[in-house]
């Protein structure tokens, strides 16, 4: 950026430097005036030019310029009158508040209000880049990950930043208690993070703190241009399942999930791992592995499932208490975790005439004053459990009053107080934590929902106190045929912090409608939604003069120079036939570059896509196949000189024949390109993800033996070959349980080969033995050896003991000592000790 000041100026004009490669309209007025003369009434006049062509000019209101140094405030400059000399500029400014990618000359002049004589000016050349967020492709959202060292893969942002340096940062956080991935990102310590990643692929390092089987994690990628943060991806969630796992349990889960595929469920449109993740997660809660062996995990409960006695009592009290303590001898590589970690979850449950009301209290000592609140309090009604109980009583007793009570209660779909996570839709309110209330009411055909209120805590230089209120109303239930109107408003309290740092207080309004109709006995579903967004990037910016601004919106929001407007829509049709086992879906969507919902942060925008899905089962669901094709392109508002296109495909085949190994095969190719005329930055790349899983359980009179085998292959190729890579992982597991002995043994062997920008060969071996006493006390001892040839190796010894007394408590103890050594320095040698205590009691 070059800045020049008028040599003959009486008044010096100093324009603040915005973030690199970015310039918003409000940045035009972030100036400081140095007046060596007398005080005078003045106004500012600004221009934006490209290649000596005037694109925009703007004039502020009059204000007093005293003698000396004057930092101009937004209130003094309001209102600002803006004139745009191009429909293209008008469109991009309205939607995003910025300009197309390019170099612009921006000037600010000071004029005397009484004489219109120029008193001073400054001009600067700014380079603006509009590039997309990176798109996460593996693990996909909701995926179950099974590799010891998972590979994280994403599509690079487009278009290329040219001669500027592009790098990435990956952030992984554990999802605690009832959190969503979005909430975990703003509240929790980094489980692992790494900056200065030059390629769009990263393998979880052997030196890092291990991922815990049965736990959920959130991950995202940030983009840096010339080492300056530019943008960040969406937040995806994944569940981790250690390859050193009870093989028989996993085989049963996978086989069962194939046969029970819900062809009738419209919401089940994701890949196979999404289909089975809940099944597996439930089993993992009951028996998961700390590292390579069995342990009990009692710490991921939401609302407990209640067991009723045969007679409904007027009042009952029950509770669940879960606690966990972890001790680490040092902070893990790439992590911000404490050395001592304690979390306690206490769930008292009050049952009034069968109505379960629970308090969910969660405490974690990892709370950080620079992050959002990690601890939570929630007041929850388990309405579905009560409805089931009322239906049972109504059938058994046939009392009229019970039928009336059921009718009343059935009108409520959701009641929650305290820490809540309302979900309206992916594009309006989704995954955001609120402290307040969430109600959903559906009497007859009428539908009403309301949620709020506090969204973010005030943290100096990090965030303003934010409030969010949302509501929906209309006819029909959310899951059935319906027509709903949605309104959301989020706003920051500008005085909630004293030091803004680099952040600004924001305001956001989202309005829209969604509809769905089901026909022919629910075989055909047609639906869609459309939302408009008004987003103010800085509510302290100058007022904007808009002649045609709707008066009804003036009561909700005051347009500023930093206000942007945009919209999105999605429409689709779904067909399913239960008898033939056929499911077909077709959808299209368009998300404008300026569409923002603070109720669904991180949403990818500036894209349009069309998607097709075909799912077919054969032989009573013993065979299931699925094909997906999605074509996507960005730059729908012409913010860039080029347009990028991405073709995503998916092929899945699952076989589940009795007495032979099941087979699960997934293949996902990705193809991306752009239409840039310059060959040096023209994009042509492809990526492939292939997974094969198979396994079988065998039993005799004396033992049970379970074996599984998995192949995972990922690669990426670019036009210039600079970031090409491929990773092949082979994994074999076997578990042998002796039926007439308290002993069982197991082991796993994995092999990984990496080529391209990263070259290495590695293998991992795990062996363990389990001794169980009376099915109540299990003790496991094992060892693991992992080596990345000529680079590093890691040896681990572990012991795990679990004691379960059903009527009293459940107690777990585990300890692991690992020794990590490097031949080529990257993270440094490390000896790590990890100790963990679990205690759980239910009454």
N, C-alpha and C positions, 0 to 999 in steps of 0.2 A: 504494500500500500504506500502511495506517495502522497504527502500533504504539502501544500504550498499556501502561504499567506500573502495577502496583498501588501506590497512593500510600501505603498503610500497610505495605508489604512491608518486611521486614527484609533480605531477600536480593533483589538486583537480577538479573533474568533478561534476557539480551540474545540475541535470536534472529537468527542470520545471515540476510541477505537472499539468497534463491536467485535464479537467472537470471530476468529478467522473463517473466511469463506462464507460468512453469513452477514446479511444486512436486512433489517426490517424497517418499515416506514417510521416507527417510533424512534429508531436510532438517528434519524435525521435531525432531531431536536435535542439530542443529548450534548449540549454545548456549554462552554464556559466563556464568558466575556470579560476582557480586561480593558477597562475604560480609563485612560489617563486624563480625560477631560471632565466636564461637569455632567451632572445627572441629566437624563433626557428620556422622554417617551419614545419608544422604538417598537419596531416589529421585525420579525425574521421572515426571510424569503428563501426558499430552498428549491433547487433544481436537480434533476437526475437526467443524465445524458448517456447515450451509448453510440459510439462512432460518430460523435458530434451531432447526433439527432436528439432533440429534446423529447423526453418521454413523459416527464411529470414536472409540475411546478406546484408549490404550496405556499400559502401565506398564513402566518399566525395572527392571533389577536395582539393588541398593543399592551405593552407593559413598561414599567419604569426601570431604566438601567442606571443604577447609581454610579458614582465615581469609584474606581477600584475594581476589585474582582467580583464578578457576579456569576453564580451558578444558577442557570435558568431552571425554573420548576415548571411542571406540566400545567399547574393551575394558572400560571401567569400567561401561558401561551394559548390557552383555550379561548375560543374554538379555532380549529385549523381548517382552512378551506383548501381542498385538493383538486387540481385539474389534471386529468390524464389524457394524453394525446394518442392513445392507441387502445383499441378494443382488447388486444392481447395483454397489454399492461394492466388495463382495468380488471380483466379476468384474473390474472395471477395475483394482483394486489388484494383483490376482494377475497380470494380463496386462501392465500397464504401470507399476505403482508410483505412479500418479497418479489424479486424479479427473476427472469429466466437466468439460467447459467450463462455467465459472461463477465466482462469487465466493464464497470460503470464509473463515470465521472460524477461525483456528488459535490455540490456546492451549497454553502449556507452564507447568506448575506444579511447584514444588519442595516436597516434603513431608519432614518429619522421619521417619526410619525407626523411631524408638523411640516417638513419640507420634502419628504420622499428622497432625500439625498443619502446615498450609500455611505455608511460610516466604517464599514469593515467587511471582510469576507474571508472564507477559507474554502479550498477545494481539495478533494482527495479522490484517488482512484482505488476502487474496491473490486476484488475478484469474488464473485458469488458462485458457489457450487450447490446444485440441488441433486443430491444422490439419495437413493433409496436406503432403507434400513436393511441390514443383513437378514436373510431369511433362514431360520433354523430348519434343518431337514432331518437330523438324527442326533439324539433320540427325538422322535416326534412327540407331540403333546399327548400325554397319557401312556406313553410306551413303557413296557417292562424291559429293563436292561439286565443282561445276564453275564456280560463279560467281566473278568477280573479288573481289567483296565479299559473301560468303555472309550470308544472313539466318538468325539463330538464333531459334527459336520454341519456346515452352513453354506448357503450360497452368498457370494460376495455382493456388496452393494453395487448398484449400477446408476449411471454410467461410471466408468473408471475415472478417478480424479486426475488422470493425465500424468504429468511429471511429479505430482505431489506424492509423498510417502503415505502408504496405507497400512495400518496395523490394527490388531484387534486385542480386546481383553475379554476373557471368559470369566463368568462369575457363577458359582454353584452354591446354593444355600439349602440347608435342610428345612423341610416343611414340618412345623411343630403343631401338635394338638389339632385344632380345627382350622388352621390357617389355609389360605390359598397360596399359590405360587406368588401372586402379586403382593400379598401381605407379607410373605416371608422375605421378599426382596427389600422391603422398606423397613423391616423390623429386626431381622436376624443378623448375626455375625456371619461373615463369609466362611463357609465350610471349606471352600477352595477358590482361589482366584489367581489369574496370571495375566500380565500385560505383555505388550511387545510380541504378540504372536503374528508372524508375517504371512502365514498361510491360512486358508479357510478350513482348517482341520486341526484338531488337538486331541491327543490321547491322554487320558487321565494318568498322571505319573505314578510310578511305583513308590516314589518317596512320599507321596501325599497320604493324609489320614484316610484310611480305608472307608469305602462306602458300606453302610450297614444294611444287611439284608432285611427286607421287610419295611424299610423306611422310604419315605417319599422325598424327592429333591426338586428344586426349581433351578433352571439355568437360563442364562441370557448372554448375549454377546454385544459388546460396545465397539463402535468404529472410531478410530483415531486417524486424523489427517495431519501429517507433519507433527505427530505426537500431541495433538490437541483433540480433545473429545468432540466428536461431531454428532453422532446419533447412537441409538441403541435398538436392539431387536425387541420383539415380543418376549414375554416370559412363558416358557414351556415347563411342564411338570413331567417327571418320570418316576417310576417305582424301581427300586433296585432289588434284584434277586441274585444273591451270591451264587457263583457256579459251584461252590462247595456247599451243597444243599441236600436235604433229604430227597433223593432222586425219585423214590416211589411216590412221595407226596406230589411232586411237580408233575410226574407222568400222569397221575390220576387227575390232577386239575386240568391239564391240557387236553387229555382225552375226553373228560366230561364236558369241557367247554365247547369242543367241536360238536358233540352230539346235541348239546342244549342251545345251539345258536338260535338267537331269537329273531327269526325271519319276520315275525309279526311286529317287532318293535321298531317304530319309525325312527327313534332316536339313535338306534344302534347302527351307525353308518361308518364307524371308524374301522381301522385295521384290526387284525386279530388280537394284537396285544391289548388294545382298548377293550375288546370283548371279554378277555379273560382277566383283566387286571384286578377287578374287585374280588373275583373268586380266589385268586392267588393271594391277595392282600389279607383276606380273612384268615386263610390258612397260615400265613406268615405270622399273624398276630399270635396264633396259638403255639407255633413252633418255628422260630426263625434262628438264623445263624449269626453269631457275633463275628466270627471269622472262621469259616471252614467247619463249623460244628453247630450242634443244637444249642439253642438258648431259648428262654421264654421271654416274650415281649408283650408287656401288658399296658403299653403307654400310648396307644393311638386310638383311643375310644372317642366316639362322639356322644350320642345319646344312648345309654345302655338299653339293651333289649330286656324288657321286664317279664318276669314270670309271675302269672297270677295264680292265686289259690282258687279253689273251686267256688268259694263264696267271696263276693265282693265285700270288703270291710269298709266302714266309714272313713277310716284313716290308717295309713301305713307309712312307715319310714324306713328307707333303705339308703345305703351309700356305697360308693366305690372310692377307694383310696389307692392311688398309684404314685409311686415315687421312684426316682432314678438318680443315681449319683455316679459321675464319671471323674476319674482322676488321670491327668496326663502329666508326665514329667517335664514336658516342654510344649510350647505352641507348635502345632503341626506345620509342615511346609505349606506355604501359600494360604494359611488359614488365620482367622482372627479369633478362633475359639479360646475360651478361658482354660486355664490349667485345671480348675475345679468347676464342674458343671453340675448344678442341682436343679431338678424340676420336680414339682409336686402338682398332681391333679387330684382335686377333691370334688366328688359329685354327690351331694346329698339329694335324695329323691323323696318327694312328698306325694303320696297317692291319696287323693280325696275322692271317695266313691268310685275308685277305678281310674280317675284322671291322673296320669303321671305328669308331675311338674318337677323339673330338675334344675338345680343350680350347677353350672359348670365353672369351677374356680381353677385357674391355672397360674402357677408361679414358676418363673425361671430366672436364675441369677445371672443370666447373660444379658439382662437389660442394659442398654447403652443409652446414655443421655443424648447422644447424637443420632439416635435412631428412633423410629416409632415404637410405641408400646408393644412389648412382646408378651406381657402378662394379660390375662383376660378374665372377664366375668360375664357369664351369660345366664339368662333366665329362660328356659326352654320348655315348651309343651310338646310332649310326644303324642300328637293327635292321632297319628295312624294306628299306634298301638291301642289307644282308647277306642277308636272306631271299630277295630277288630273285636275288642272285648264287648262293646255294646251290641254289635251284630250277633255275637254268640249268645249274650244274655237275652236279646230280643227273640232269638229262635228258641232258646230253652224255656223262657218264662212267658213269652207272648204277651207282655204287658204293654198296654197302650202308651203309658208314660215313657217307657224305655224307647219305643219307636219315635216318639216326639223328641226325646233328648238326643237320639241319634241323628235326627233330621237337623236339629240346631247345630250340633257339633260338626256335622258333615259339611256345613257351610264354610267353616274355617279350614283353610289349607295350610296356613303358616301363622304361628304366633311366636315371636322371639323378642327378647329384651336384653340389653347389654351389648356385648360384642357380637355382631351379626354379619352375615355375608349374603345379602339379598342377590338374587339372580333374576333379572328381567329378560335380558337377551345378550348375546355376545357383543352387540354394537351399542348398547345403551348403559346398562348397569350389570356388571359381571366381575366377580372376584374381588371387589373392593370391600375392605373392612369398614364398617360403620359402628359407632358407639351410639346406640339409641334404640329404635324399635323397628320391627318389620312385621307387618300384618298383611295377610292375603285372605280375602273374603269372597265367597262365590255362592250366594244364595240363588238357586234357580239358574236362570240364564244371566243374571247380573253378575258382573265381576268388578272387584275393586281391590287395589293393593296400594300400600303406602309404606315408605321406608325413609329413614334418616336417623341421626342428624350429623354428629361430628365425624369427620373423615380423617383428618390429619392433626397431629399435635404441632404446636409451635416450637421450632428448634432453630436457634440462631444460625443464619447462613445456609440452613438446610431446607426448611419448609415453614410456611405460614400456617396458622391455625385455619383449617379448611372445614367448611360445613357442606353437606350435600343432602338434598331432599328430592325424593322421586315418588312418582305415583303413576298408577295405571288404572284405567277404567274402560268398561265396554260390556260386551255380551259374550257369553260362552267361556268355558274353562280354558286355561292356558294350554293344556295338553290336547284338547279336542277342537272342534270347529269353533272359531271365535273371530271377533273384531275388537281390537283394543287400541286405545289411545294412550300414549306414553308422554310424560313430562318429567324432565330432570333439570335441576339447577344446582350448581356447585359454585362456591365463592370463598375466596381467601379474605381473612381479616388483615388488612395491611398494617395495622398498628400492633399486631400480636408479637412481632419481633422488632428489635431496634436496629440490628445489623443485617441488611439484606444480602450482602455478599454479591453473588452473581445471579440471584433469583429475583423474580418479580411476582407480585400478587396477581392472581388470575381469577377469571370468572367464566362460567360456561353454562349455556342453556342447550338442551337437546329436546326436540319435540318430534314426534313421529307416530306412526301407526303400524300395526301388524295384524295380519289376518290369516286364517286358515279355514279350509272347508274340506270335509271328508265325504266321499260319495261311494255308492255301490258297496255298502257294508264295510266301509273303511278300506276298501281295496285301492282307492284312488285318493290322493291328498294333493291339494293345490294350496300354496301359501306364499307369503312374501311379507316384507317389511321395508319401510322407508323412513329415514330419519334425517332431520336437518339439524345442523350444529351452528351455534353462534359462540365463538370462543374469543375472549379478550386476553391477550398475552400479558398485558400490564394495565391494571385498572387505574394506575396513577398517571397513565399517559394522557395526552391532550384529548379533549372532546373533538369529535369529528362531525363536520357538517354533512348530513345526508338528507337531501330534500325529500326523497321518496321512502324514507325509513318508516315502516308501519307504526302507527301510533300505539297499537296494542302492545308492541314490543318495548316501547319507551317506558312502560310501567314495570318491565321486567329487567331491562338492561339499558345502560346508557352507552351508545356507541362511542368508541375511542379510536384514535388513530391506529391503535394496535388490535382492533377487532377484525376478525375474519369470519366468513360465512361459507359453508359448504354442506354437502349432503351425501348420503349413500342409499343404495337400494339393493335388495336381494329378493329374488323370486325363484320358485322351484316347483316341480311336480314330482310326486313319488307314487309308484305303483308297486303293490305287493300282492302275491297270491300264495296263501298258506298251503293250499293243496299241492300246487306244483313246486313250491319252494323257490319262487322267483321274486326278486326285488330289483326294481329299476328306479334310478333317481337321475334327474336332470335339473341343474340349477345354474343361475347366472347372478353375478353381483358386480357392483361398481362402487368404489369408495373414493371420493374426491380427495385431493391432496391436502385440503384444509379441514377435513372432517376430524373433529376431536371430541371425545367424550371422557371427562375426568372420572366418570363412573366405570369406564373400561379402559384404563390407561395402557399405553403401549400398543394400541391397535395399529396394525399396518394400514397405510392409506396410499393414495395415488395408484390405484390398480383397478383393473377390471378382469373378470375371469368367467369362464364357463366350465362346468364340471359334469361328467357323466359317470354313473356307477351301475354296474350289473353284478348281482349276487345270485348264485344258483346252487341249490343243493340237489343231490341225487341219492338214490337208494336209502331213503329214510334218514337223510343227513349223515350218512357214512362218508359221503364225498361232498365237499363244499368248495366252490370256486368263486373268485371275485375279480373283477376288472374295474379299474378307475382310470379316467383320463381327465386331466384338467389343463386348460390352456389359459395362461395369464399374461397380461401386458401392463406396463406402467406408463407414466407420462401422459395420463389422460387429459391433463390440463395444459400440456405443452410447456411445462416448466423447464424442460431440457431440450437440447438440440437433437437428441437421439431418443429412440424408444426401444426398450428392451422387452423381449418375449421369453417366457418360460413354459416349457411343456413338461408336465408331471404325469407320470404313469405309475400304475400299481397293478401287480399280478399276484394273486394269492391262491394257493391250493392246499386243502387239508384233507387227509385221509385217515379214517378211524375204523379199521376192520378188526374184529375180535381176534385175539390170540396172535396178532402180528404187530410189529411196531407201528405206532401212529407216525404220520408224516405231516409236517407243517412247513410250507414253502412260501416265502415272500420275496418278490423282486420289485424294486422301485428304481426306474431310470428317470433322470432329470436332464433336460436339454435347455440351454439358455443362449441367447444371441441378441445383438442389437443392430441397428441400421446405421451406425456411424460411418461416415464417408472416409474418415482417416483410418488407414489400415493399422496404425500404431496403437490405437485405442479401441479398435473394433473387437467386440466380444463374441467368442464362440467357445462354449465349454459344455461339458457333460459330467454327470455324476451317476454312480450306480450303487445301490445297496441291495445285497442278496443275503438272505437268511434261510437256513435249513435246520429244522429241529426234528429229532426222532428219538424214540425211546420205548421201552417195554418193561413191564413188571412180571417177574416169574416167581412161582411159589412151589415148594415141595412140603413134605411132612416135617422137614427139619429146619428149613430156612426160607426166607424171602430174599430175592435178589432183584435189584432194580438198576437199570443202566440207561443212559441217555447220551446222545451225541449231537453236537451243534456245530454248524459252519456259519461264519459271518464274514462277508467280503464287502469292502467298500473301496471305491476308487473315484478319482476326479481327474479330468483332463482339460487343459485349456489350449487355446490356439498357439500361444508361444511356448507352452510347456514349462513355464516358470514355476507353477505351483502344482504340478502333477504329483499324484501320490496314489498308493494302493495299500490296503491293509487286509490281510487274511488271518482269521482266527479259527482254530480248531479246538474243540473242547469235548472231553470224554469224562463222564461221571459214572461211578459205580458204588452201590451201597449193599452190604450183605448183613442181614439180620438173622440171628440164630433163634429159632422159636423155643427151644428148650434150654436156653442159656440166657443170662442177663447181658451178654456181650453182643455188640454189633461193631462192624468195621466199615470203613468207606475210604474212598480216595477219588481224586480228580487229577487230570492231566490236560494242560492246555499248551498250544503252540501258536505263536503269532509271528508273521513275517510282514515287515513294512518296507516299501520301496518308493522311489521317487524323491521328493524333497526330504523325506525322512527315511533312512535306511537302517534297518536293524532286524535281528532275529531274537526271539525270546521264548521262554517256556516257563511254566509254573507247575509245581507238583505239590499236592496236599494229601496227607494221610492222617486219619484220626480213628480213635476207638472210643466206644461209649459203653459205660457200665451202668445199668439201671437196677435200682433196688425197689421192689414192690410197686413198680410203675409210678412211684411218688418222688424218687430221688435219682436223678440222672447225673452222671459225671463223665465229662469228655476231656480227653487229652489228645492234642494233635500238633503237627508241625507242618510248616509250609516253606518251600524254597522256590524263589522266583529269580530268574536271571535274564537280563537283556545283554546278549553277548558283546563283550568288549566295551560295555557302557556302565552297567550297574548290576547289583544283585541285592536280594533281601531275604533274610532268614527270620522265621517267626516260630515261637513256641507259645502255646496257649493251653489254658485249663479253664473249663466252664462247669459250674455245678448249679443245678436247679432243684429246689425242694418245693413240692406242692402238697399242701394239706388243705383239701377242698373246703372244709368248714372253717378254717382258721386264716390261712394266709398263703401267699406264694412268694418265694424268695429266690433270688438268683445272684450268683457271684461269678465273675469272669476276670481273668487276668491274662495279658499277652505281652510278651517281650519280643521286640523285633530289632534286627540289626541291618541297617541299610548302608551299603558301600558303593562308591562310584569310582570308575576308572577314568572317566572323562567328567570334569567338574561341571555341574549344573545347579544342583540344590545343596550339595555338601553331604558328607557322611553324617549318619545320625543313628543313635541308639534310643529307641522309643519304648516307654512303658505305659501301658493302658490298663486301668483297673475300672471295673464297673460293678455297681451294686443295684439290684432291683428289689423293690418290695411292693406287694399288692395285697389288698384285703377288700373283700366285699361282704356286706351285711344286708 
